[in-house]
Structures are given as structure tokens and as C-alpha cells.
Amino acid sequence: MAFPVSPYIDQEDGAIRIAGTRVGLSSIVAGFREGESPDKIAREFPTVTVAQVYGAIAYYLENRKLVDDFFAEVDREFERRVRPLGETNPELFARLEAARQQLSSKRT
């Protein structure tokens, strides 16, 4: 997927992150959807400034369908790659599935 260029967002290795950090856009969006203030979100991620949080939220709101479609594709890819672990390593699969569901519920 091609995403619009933004000074607040880096796109690399199939991930969308806050520029200059390892914090994923999905983490900021999850906090936003939960009703957290930009100040609170920034406190949760010490490498991210309040201005970057506002920029990330603005980016998300301007590109909501594209970003939501990307998140859905990430979920599908997770299913494709991780589902086979259910047979070979059920304990690891259960932990990964729980983490995926938690993140997914924060995005919706």
C-alpha cells in the first residue's frame, strides 16, 4: 500500500511508525480510539512528543480508510503466518493470539 507522505509518519519494512521512533501508528490510534488525550498517549511513549501524537492522529483522521485497511491486512497476514503455530506450539500461539486480539480490539 502506498501511503501519503507526512513529516510525522515513517513507512519502512511494511510498518507505519511515528517518525524517528519505533512506535507504531497503531499504538497511537489505539489510545486515540480509547479516548486518551494526546498528552496521556505521549506519556505512555517517552520517545514520542505531544506534537507527534497530534500529527499521527491528524494523519489517521485524514487517511482513515487507508490506515484501517492496512491494519486489517496486518491482521490477515498474522493469521496466515501464525495460525500454523497452533499445531506446533499451542502455548506460543495462544499468547500471540491474545496479544493480537487485544490490539485489534483497541483499533475498533
Summary of the structure (lengths in Angstrom):
residues: 108
radius of gyration: 14.7
end to end distance: 20.5
largest distance: 44.6
contacts: 285
relative contact order: 0.15
helix: 65%
strand: 8%
